[in-house]
Amino acid sequence: MITFTRRKAALAALALTLPFAGGASAQDYPDKDLTHIMPWSAGGGTDTVMRTFMNFAEKTLGVGINTQNITGAQSGIGTLRLMKARPDGYTIGSLTWDSVITVPYYGLVPGYDTNELTYLASVTVHPTVLAVNADSPYQTLEDFVAAAKADPGQLSISNVGSGGVWHLPALDLADATGIEVNHVPYPDGSGPQREALLSGETDAASLSASAVYAAVQSGQARVLGVMGTKRSEFLPDVPTFKELGYDVIWGSFRLIAAPKGIDPAQQAVLEKAFSEVFDLPEFQARAEETAMGAVYMDGAETTAYVEASQKKAFALIDNLVEQGILEK
């Protein structure tokens, strides 16, 4: 059985008996259902993975967790809703690479500030892949590159938004391989993006392994290359781009956050619950079945990871803007 990664520092003292601002003790929390904001479309990779995680968390916390899909602006609309929610411990949200990189960098949503978030945990960290549908004539990455060179600008690669988590890898791929392709955005998420790929609307897709894994397993799609430092445990026969001679390494992540100002004792309760979910054998089995790329980090580690990712990504995007490849 595959062992999933856990990056976990010792949790701070939980202070389970400390009072909240409202007078209740942490032993009473939570005493009603939570709202979980999902800033991507229903049925996509992030929606599927995080709903699975929240289903397990319901049992751990002993209350319901009601998911609301609030899409738009490459996850910015839903994430802004999370930022502006009351920090009463009853609203949490899922975030992705775009939520903390693309949206703030490009200023896609007025009043958007990632400093208005409290990070609680990471659930996944995984590499980007390039996939085609099963009927595609391209059996290998070399086939795709050769076809793109033979007919510049005619092949298409989908993403979930210009300048975003899967557009940048595709731009890097095109630059590294010397090809010209048409980049097609699906800003509502990987669900519509995957459907476009399977229907033949686009020639290829730059997306996460988990978003396309079910289609690969069912024989509807295949992956041509993995943009990781090593081969995926779930796609062991698929080479990395680096193996094929292209220094293209990209990945994404899924995080859980709350509005800034959440009571520290409530935050500790949620972090403890999410940590316990990750360790459940049932969750680990589900993570293996779906290739979700499960990687746990607690709140402090997630905060540091986001800050490091922002620093690296912003520098890379600045470089692409300077080259005229992207517009800011």
Buried (B, 14 or more C-beta within 10 A) or exposed (E): EEEBBEEBEEEEEBBEEBEBEEEBEBEEBBEEEBBBBBBBBBBBBBBBBBBBBBBBBBEBBEBEBEBEBBBBBBBBBBBBBBBEBEBBBBBBBBBBBBBBBBBBBBEBBEEBEBEBBBBBBBBBBBBBBBBBBEEBEBEBBBBBBBBBEEEEEEBBBBBBBBBBBBBBBBBBBBBBBEBEBEBBBBBBBBBBBBBBBBEEBBBBBBBBBBBBBBBBEEEBBBBBBBBBEEBBEBBEEBBBBBEBEBEBBBBBBBBBBBBEEBBBBBBBBBBBBBBBBBEBEEBBEBBBEBBBBBBBBBBBBBBEBBEEBBEEBEEBBEEBBEEEBBEE
